[in-house]
Amino acid sequence: MTKRKRYTSEFKAKVALEAIREELTTAELAKKYDIHPTMITGWKKAAIENMAAAFDGKMTAAPSVSDRELEKLHAKIGQLVVERDFLASASSLILGTGGKKR
């Protein structure tokens, strides 16, 4: 059984742009990049459909997390891990089964 290949968005954009330019046929592009022509057609269609979003002016950027917020989140994770471990050991003492109900 073969695994599916995963393509990066940069690769898809590159191939879709070449398909939009129509310097090579879809079959030629498929042979060049060793992918199925149907994938190229789908990527080209998606690129054309989403092209208008680049000019909306309402570009949604990923929310940036400051170093300070990141430190707070890491501290919270550490606190939760300590609490979880404490509760797991306490429940094993109370139940006597390693934390599992009988």
C-alpha positions, 0 to 999 in steps of 0.5 A: 500500500502506497502512502499519499504524497503531501504537497506544500502550498508553495509547490501547489501555487507554483504549479497552479501559476504555471497552469494559469500561464498556459505555457505548457499543457496540463499533461506536460506539467503533470509529466514535469512534476510527476503528478496527476493532471486532475490535481493540477486542474483542481489547484488551478481552479482553487487559485483562480477562485481565491485570487480575488481575496488577495485584493480584498484589503481584509487580509486575515493574518495569523494572530501573533503571540508575544514572547511574554504571552508565550511564557505565560502559556508555558507556565500554565502548561507546567502548572497543569502538568504538576496538578495532573500528576498530583491528582493522579498519584492522589487518586491512586492512593485513595482508590488503591488501583493506580487511579483506575476504578474497579 
